[in-house]
Amino acid sequence: MKRPYYKKIDRSVMEWGVTLKQKYEKDFLCGKKIKPGKGRDVDILWDGKRYPVKLRHINRTNFKNVYSLR
């Protein structure tokens, strides 16, 4: 990842995940696109420990598609 991404850890993170801001999408994708409705495994480094999460390309019908960490 090229720059740090900060998100306050709260209950919403544990239940619904985190929607990535558009300016950070390229950092998380690392040049490998994900088709809408699909995802892949990635690791998050937090406090010196690695955590496995899913990077999902959320296909929304009435809004722009987004990427989410779950």
N, C-alpha and C positions, 0 to 999 in steps of 0.2 A: 504494500500500500504506500502511496506516495505522501500522504498527509494524514495526520490523526483525525479520527472522527469521534466526536464526543456526544454521548446521550446519557441523560440522567436515568439510572436504573430504578424502575418503579414497577408496580403491579402490571401495568399495560405491557411491558416488555415480556413478562413471563406468560401472559395470556394470549397476546395478539402479535407479538414481535415488534420489529422496528421497520418503518418505511424509510428507505434511504432518500436523502435529498438528491436531486438530479445532479448536482455538481460532484457528488461522490460516486455515482454509478460506475464510471469508467475505472475508478480505483478498485472497486470490488469485482468487476468483471474481468480485469486483467487481459483484455483483448479477446475473450471467449464469450460470444453472445449466447444468451439463453432464449429459447423460443417462448412466446407467451403461454402461460399455463404450466411451464416446466420449471425445474430447479436443479441445483447441484449442491454438493456438500462443500463447505468452506470451514476454515478454522479462524476463530477470533482470539486474539491475544489480549488478555485482560489481567492486569496486576501480575504479570509475569507467567501466567498460566494460559494454556491453549484450551479452547472450548469448541467442540464441533457444533455447527449450526447449518441450516439450509438457507441458501440464497435462492429466492423464488422470484420469477417474473410473473406478477399478478396481472391477469387479463381482465380489465374492467370494461363494462359495456358502455356506460355513459360518461366515463372520464378517461383521461390519459392513463395508459398502463404504467405501473410502477414496479420497482424492485423492493423486496422485503426480506429481512433476516428473521428467521423463525427458529 
